[in-house]
């Protein structure tokens, strides 16, 4: 197991920074997912680590040794690409064995390790087949096997599940997590799929426009996003964001918008009462909204229910409160129908406040 460290990594294309001052520490045996939209710099970061791109600035360290100037073959890193890149003329066994043959490993050792990998990945019965005779999931496992057989210091995966259908993706995701825990190989995984990131990662690095916005365990990324972008990118549906104004009168802090006007709890107020008057974005997760047809002590504002989408165990409710559009995930037991007026409440412990100008979290 090995540690990976990126220090102020910069990579530019035609003068524009694809990766802009990225620093990242990956602990030995850790599974880190780099998450972000297309074009955010996540794959470029991975290619820099692998040695397929040369960074313009910064350092790449493995076990405190710089590998920035080393060619890919000398970094002891294995990478699995989105398209698997299997050799079509070789059998499964030959594909898996290829890295060992390039290192001139003894024949009996190659046979032993290929057999071991075949058993580990459930490929033993497929070792004599060619890639064209395999399903997408089987090809993906062969690509993983070819990377694992080298016993690399660091394992890099570039959206390896994107070519699989939804059902197989869920199964393979679970298998990949199990495999990584068994091998304890330091792993960096790139995806734009937040569900994959949340399910797989020990820590998630959220990127946008080449910059690292937040680096934390999945529960923290979801529960305490530090910017508006992270709040809106993580979660399905995305977090509801409502423009509002903070007003401070001595110890009391009120939050008002076109659809609500309420007093902040003492615990939240103490964090923002020195701001005086300020434009904010109020963030509320869809599952943190409580819907009722009759007003209750928890009700904060009223809204029109204009669409109900059944999702199996839950329903997705589309709400309109004056000019604000909101999403709510509720139990199927709710009896409200489209066209009804409903009351909306929430626990302030689930409330998020962001500065409109900086887009950074206030609480």
C-alpha positions in Angstrom: 0.0 0.0 0.0 1.2 3.5 -0.9 0.4 7.1 -0.3 -0.3 9.5 -3.1 0.1 13.3 -2.8 -0.6 16.0 -5.4 0.9 19.4 -4.6 -0.4 22.5 -6.4 -0.9 20.6 -9.7 -1.5 22.8 -12.8 -2.2 21.7 -16.3 -3.0 24.1 -19.1 -4.3 23.6 -22.6 -3.9 26.5 -25.0 -3.4 28.8 -22.0 -6.5 27.7 -20.2 -6.1 25.8 -16.9 -7.8 22.4 -17.0 -6.4 21.7 -13.6 -5.8 24.8 -11.4 -3.6 24.5 -8.3 -4.9 21.1 -7.2 -3.6 19.7 -3.9 -4.8 16.2 -2.8 -3.6 13.7 -0.2 -4.7 10.0 -0.7 -3.8 7.8 2.3 -2.4 4.3 1.9 -5.2 1.9 1.0 -7.8 4.6 0.6 -10.5 4.8 -2.1 -10.8 8.4 -3.3 -13.3 9.4 -5.9 -12.8 12.6 -8.0 -16.3 13.8 -8.9 -17.4 16.6 -11.1 -19.1 17.6 -14.4 -17.6 17.0 -17.8 -14.7 19.4 -18.4 -14.0 20.0 -14.7 -10.4 18.6 -15.0 -10.9 15.2 -13.2 -9.7 13.0 -16.1 -6.8 15.4 -16.8 -5.8 15.0 -13.2 -5.8 11.2 -13.5 -3.7 11.3 -16.7 -1.2 13.6 -15.0 -0.8 11.1 -12.1 -0.4 8.2 -14.7 2.2 10.1 -16.6 0.1 10.4 -19.8 0.0 14.2 -19.4 2.9 16.4 -18.2 1.8 19.0 -15.6 2.9 22.6 -16.1 3.4 23.1 -12.4 3.2 21.1 -9.2 4.4 17.8 -7.9 3.2 14.2 -7.8 4.5 12.2 -4.9 4.2 8.5 -4.2 5.4 7.4 -0.7 7.2 10.8 -0.4 9.1 10.3 -3.7 8.5 12.5 -6.6 7.4 10.7 -9.8 6.6 13.9 -11.8 9.6 13.3 -14.1 9.2 9.6 -14.5 7.7 7.9 -17.6 4.4 6.0 -17.0 6.1 2.6 -17.0 8.3 3.6 -14.1 5.6 4.9 -11.8 4.2 1.6 -10.7 0.7 2.8 -11.4 -2.1 0.8 -13.1 -4.9 2.5 -15.0 -8.2 1.2 -16.2 -9.7 3.3 -19.1 -13.3 4.0 -19.9 -13.1 1.8 -23.0 -11.2 -1.0 -21.3 -8.5 -1.0 -24.1 -8.3 -4.8 -24.2 -6.2 -6.5 -26.9 -8.7 -8.1 -29.3 -6.4 -10.8 -30.7 -5.5 -12.1 -27.2 -7.4 -14.4 -24.9 -8.6 -13.2 -21.5 -5.6 -15.0 -19.9 -3.2 -13.4 -22.3 -4.7 -9.9 -21.7 -4.3 -10.4 -17.9 -0.8 -11.8 -18.3 0.5 -9.1 -20.7 1.9 -6.6 -18.0 3.8 -9.5 -16.4 5.3 -10.6 -19.7 6.5 -7.1 -20.3 8.3 -7.3 -17.0 9.8 -10.7 -18.0 8.2 -12.4 -15.1 8.8 -16.2 -14.9 6.3 -18.3 -16.8 5.1 -20.4 -13.8 4.7 -17.2 -11.8 2.6 -15.7 -14.6 0.4 -18.8 -14.7 -0.1 -18.8 -11.0 -1.0 -15.1 -10.8 -3.4 -15.2 -13.8 -5.1 -18.2 -12.2 -5.3 -16.3 -8.9 -6.8 -13.2 -10.6 -9.3 -15.4 -12.6 -10.6 -16.9 -9.3 -10.7 -13.5 -7.6 -12.8 -11.9 -10.4 -14.9 -14.9 -11.4 -13.1 -15.2 -14.8 -11.7 -18.7 -14.4 -14.2 -20.1 -17.0 -13.5 -17.3 -19.5 -9.7 -17.4 -19.6 -9.6 -19.0 -23.0 -12.0 -16.6 -24.7 -11.4 -13.4 -26.7 -12.7 -10.0 -25.7 -15.4 -10.1 -28.5 -16.9 -13.2 -26.8 -17.4 -11.4 -23.5 -20.2 -9.1 -22.2 -19.4 -5.5 -21.2 -19.3 -6.5 -17.5 -16.9 -9.4 -18.3 -14.6 -7.1 -20.3 -14.6 -4.6 -17.5 -13.4 -7.3 -15.1 -10.7 -8.4 -17.5 -9.4 -4.8 -17.6 -9.4 -4.7 -13.8 -7.6 -8.0 -13.7 -4.9 -6.8 -16.1 -4.3 -3.8 -13.8 -4.5 -5.7 -10.5 -2.1 -8.5 -11.6 0.8 -6.1 -11.6 0.2 -5.4 -7.9 0.7 -1.6 -8.5 1.3 1.0 -5.8 -1.6 3.1 -7.1 -4.7 2.0 -9.0 -6.4 4.6 -11.3 -9.9 4.2 -12.8 -11.4 6.5 -15.4 -15.2 6.1 -15.4 -14.8 2.3 -15.8 -18.5 1.6 -15.3 -20.0 4.1 -17.8 -20.4 1.6 -20.6 -22.4 -0.8 -18.5 -26.2 -0.9 -18.3 -27.8 0.4 -15.1 -28.4 -3.0 -13.5 -25.0 -4.3 -14.2 -23.4 -1.0 -13.1 -24.9 -1.5 -9.6 -23.7 -5.0 -9.3 -20.2 -4.2 -10.6 -19.9 -1.2 -8.3 -20.5 -3.4 -5.3 -17.9 -5.9 -6.6 -15.4 -3.2 -7.2 -15.8 -1.9 -3.7 -15.4 -5.4 -2.2 -12.3 -6.0 -4.4 -10.6 -2.8 -3.3 -11.2 -3.5 0.4 -9.7 -7.0 0.0 -6.7 -5.8 -1.9 -6.3 -2.5 0.1 -4.7 -0.9 -3.0 -4.6 2.9 -3.0 -7.3 3.8 -5.5 -8.3 7.0 -7.3 -11.5 6.8 -9.3 -12.9 9.4 -11.6 -16.7 9.8 -12.3 -19.4 12.3 -13.0 -22.0 10.0 -11.4 -22.6 11.2 -7.8 -24.3 7.9 -6.9 -21.1 6.0 -7.7 -19.0 8.5 -5.8 -21.2 8.3 -2.7 -21.3 4.5 -2.8 -17.6 3.8 -3.4 -15.5 6.5 -1.8 -13.8 6.8 1.5 -13.4 10.4 0.5 -14.8 12.5 -2.4 -13.0 15.3 -4.1 -15.5 17.6 -5.8 -14.0 19.5 -8.7 -15.3 22.3 -11.0 -13.5 24.5 -13.5 -10.2 22.8 -12.6 -10.4 23.6 -8.9 -11.0 21.4 -5.9 -14.1 22.7 -4.1 -14.4 20.2 -1.3 -12.6 17.1 -0.1 -14.3 15.0 2.6 -16.1 11.8 3.3 -19.4 11.2 1.4 -21.6 12.0 4.4 -19.9 15.3 5.0 -20.1 16.3 1.3 -23.8 15.6 1.3 -24.7 16.9 4.8 -22.3 19.9 4.9 -21.6 21.2 1.4 -19.3 24.2 1.6 -20.3 25.9 -1.6 -23.5 26.4 -3.7 -22.0 24.3 -6.5 -21.4 21.3 -4.2 -24.9 21.7 -2.7 -26.5 21.7 -6.1 -24.3 19.0 -7.7 -24.6 16.4 -4.9 -28.1 15.0 -4.3 -30.9 13.7 -6.5 -32.9 15.9 -6.8 -30.4 18.7 -6.2 -30.7 20.8 -3.1 -33.5 23.5 -3.2 -31.9 26.9 -3.1 -34.1 30.0 -2.4 -32.8 33.6 -2.5 -33.5 35.4 0.8 -32.4 38.1 3.1 -30.9 38.0 6.6 -31.9 40.8 9.0 -30.5 41.2 12.5 -32.2 42.9 15.4 -30.1 42.6 18.5 -30.0 38.8 19.2 -32.8 37.9 16.8 -32.0 36.9 13.2 -34.8 36.7 10.6 -34.7 35.1 7.2 -37.2 36.4 4.7 -38.0 35.6 1.0 -41.0 35.7 -1.3 -42.4 32.6 0.3 -41.3 32.6 3.9 -40.4 34.7 6.9 -39.0 33.0 10.0 -36.7 33.5 12.9 -33.5 31.5 13.0 -32.9 29.2 16.0 -30.5 30.4 18.6 -27.9 27.9 17.5 -27.9 29.1 13.9 -28.3 32.8 14.8 -25.1 33.0 16.8 -23.1 32.1 13.6 -24.5 34.8 11.5 -25.7 37.7 13.8 -22.5 39.7 13.1 -23.4 39.9 9.4 -26.2 42.5 9.9 -28.2 42.5 6.7 -27.1 40.1 4.0 -28.4 38.4 0.8 -28.3 34.7 1.2 -29.3 31.4 -0.4 -31.4 29.1 1.8 -30.7 25.5 1.1 -33.1 22.7 1.9 -32.8 19.1 0.8 -35.9 17.6 -0.9 -36.2 14.9 1.8 -35.9 17.4 4.6 -39.2 19.2 3.7 -42.2 18.0 5.6 -45.6 18.3 3.8 -49.0 18.5 5.3 -52.4 19.5 4.1 -53.3 21.2 7.5 -51.2 23.8 9.1 -49.1 22.5 12.1 -46.6 23.9 14.6 -43.8 22.9 12.2 -45.3 24.6 9.2 -43.3 27.5 7.8 -45.0 28.5 4.5 -47.7 27.4 2.1 -47.2 26.2 -1.4 -49.1 25.0 -4.5 -48.6 21.3 -5.3 -48.6 21.1 -9.1 -47.0 17.8 -9.9 -46.8 14.3 -8.2 -44.3 11.7 -9.5 -44.5 8.2 -8.1 -41.1 6.7 -7.5 -42.0 3.4 -5.9 -41.6 3.7 -2.2 -41.6 7.5 -2.4 -43.2 10.3 -4.4 -41.5 13.4 -5.8 -43.6 16.5 -5.2 -43.1 19.7 -7.3 -44.1 22.7 -5.3 -44.5 26.4 -6.2 -44.4 29.0 -3.4 -44.8 32.4 -5.1 -41.9 32.6 -7.5 -39.9 29.8 -5.8 -39.9 26.2 -7.3 -39.1 23.4 -4.9 -38.7 19.6 -5.0 -39.8 17.4 -2.1 -39.4 13.7 -1.6 -42.1 12.3 0.6 -43.6 9.0 1.6 -46.1 7.3 -0.7 -48.5 7.6 2.1 -49.1 11.3 1.5 -52.6 11.8 0.2 -52.2 15.3 -1.3 -53.0 15.6 -5.0 -51.8 17.9 -7.8 -53.6 21.2 -7.5 -53.9 21.2 -3.8 -52.4 23.8 -1.4 -50.0 22.3 1.2 -48.1 23.5 4.2 -44.3 23.1 4.1 -42.1 22.8 7.2 -38.5 21.8 8.0 -36.2 21.2 10.9 -33.7 24.1 11.1 -30.9 21.7 11.9 -31.2 20.6 8.3 -31.0 24.2 7.0 -28.1 25.5 4.9 -27.2 29.2 4.3 -24.9 30.4 1.6 -23.6 33.8 0.8 -25.0 35.0 -2.5 -21.8 36.8 -3.6 -19.1 34.3 -2.6 -21.4 31.2 -2.9 -19.7 29.8 0.2 -21.5 28.3 3.2 -22.4 30.4 6.2 -23.9 27.7 8.3 
